[in-house]
Amino acid sequence: GDSVTQMEGPVTLSEEAFLTINCTYTATGYPSLFWYVQYPGEGLQLLLKATKADDKGSNKGFEATYRKETTSFHLEKGSVQVSDSAVYFCALSPGGATNKLIFGTGTLLAVQP
Amino acid sequence: EPEVTQTPSHQVTQMGQEVILRCVPISNHLYFYWYRQILGQKVEFLVSFYNNEISEKSEIFDDQFSVERPDGSNFTLKIRSTKLEDSAMYFCASSEAGSGIPYEQYFGPGTRLTVT
């Protein structure tokens, strides 16, 4: 079945460092891809999404490009801040008649001043 | 800004007991979901609910689970006879619509269920 694999955490970076969190997926159809973020004590919030191949989602300085040839949707940010410390989840929605989300395990990002 | 709320934030129960987890979705949303995350594992889809009936459920959502929208605002998940392996964080979510275009799902902060 469809699945998402993302890199293990925690990822610890200094402020202003470059961030990459890897995400790859397996899907039989044409899924939509998402990154969700969870700040301490809060629910999952949609960070960005891409609905078809070569789409780039972006928000708050974060970007991810839907790469069909490598089945990847890596999250990047050029310069992280302490406030970016959170758990990041990669997810896919298989599409068609379902809107369920299939998540990766989440990656904890800790940014130090 | 509208948000999904969940109560309680933490529930401790003994094995074999029934628990009800409560959620208040965003008021104009039509689709509702439950997910769970066992510690250290992936967030897993349990069930989606639309128009007062289940629209999709996973293999995890067996006969011990049920969902209900009892009063037009709350959305509940009942676990009839809890097992140790039901210990997890349970997330409720809601969205404006459900199929076709991937509408954003808005998540609550979760209820941590501990079965002893």
Interface residues (C-beta under 8 A of the other chain):
Chain A: V4 S32 F34 Y36 G41 E42 G43 L44 Q45 L46 K49 T51 F89 A91 S93 G95 G96 A97 T98 N99 K100 L101 I102 F103 G104 T105 G106
Chain B: E3 V4 Y31 Y33 Y35 G40 Q41 K42 V43 E44 F45 S48 E56 S58 F91 A93 S95 A97 G98 S99 I101 P102 Y103 E104 Q105 Y106 F107 G108 P109 G110
